[in-house]
Amino acid sequence: MEGLNQNCKLYTFPDFKCSVNQSINQSINQSISQSISRSINQSITKKNKKDPNEKTSIPIDK
């Protein structure tokens, strides 16, 4: 955040520029975190779907 504030001082409207940068950073962070959580949830659901099949297939093979 310190680097962001330093960059804002270079502009004639620092408050406006800082708010725009912060909103852009927040939206980027939200989209990144959402995509990461989606991929994690998908991998977890795939593992959960595979696990019962593997558990049932093992006793059937025996």
C-alpha positions in Angstrom: 0.0 0.0 0.0 2.9 2.4 0.6 4.0 2.1 -3.0 0.5 2.8 -4.2 0.3 6.0 -2.0 3.6 7.2 -3.4 2.5 6.7 -6.9 -0.7 8.7 -6.2 1.3 11.7 -5.0 2.6 12.2 -8.6 -0.9 13.0 -9.9 -2.8 16.3 -9.5 -5.8 14.5 -8.1 -4.2 12.0 -5.7 -7.3 11.1 -3.8 -9.2 10.2 -7.0 -6.3 8.3 -8.4 -5.8 6.3 -5.2 -9.5 5.4 -5.0 -9.5 4.2 -8.6 -6.3 2.2 -8.0 -7.7 0.7 -4.8 -11.0 -0.3 -6.5 -9.1 -1.8 -9.4 -6.8 -3.8 -7.1 -9.8 -5.0 -5.0 -11.6 -6.2 -8.1 -8.5 -7.9 -9.4 -7.9 -9.6 -6.0 -11.5 -10.7 -5.8 -11.4 -12.2 -9.3 -8.2 -14.0 -8.6 -9.4 -15.3 -5.2 -12.7 -16.4 -6.7 -10.9 -18.3 -9.6 -8.5 -19.9 -7.1 -11.4 -21.0 -4.8 -13.4 -22.3 -7.8 -10.4 -24.4 -8.9 -9.8 -25.7 -5.4 -13.5 -26.6 -5.0 -13.6 -28.3 -8.3 -10.5 -30.4 -7.4 -12.1 -31.3 -4.0 -15.4 -32.3 -5.6 -13.6 -34.4 -8.2 -11.6 -36.1 -5.5 -14.7 -36.7 -3.4 -16.5 -38.2 -6.4 -13.6 -40.5 -7.2 -13.0 -41.6 -3.6 -16.3 -43.5 -3.1 -15.9 -45.3 -6.4 -12.4 -46.4 -5.5 -13.5 -47.5 -2.0 -16.3 -49.6 -3.5 -14.2 -51.0 -6.3 -11.5 -52.3 -3.9 -13.8 -54.7 -2.0 -15.5 -55.8 -5.2 -12.2 -56.7 -6.7 -11.2 -58.7 -3.6 
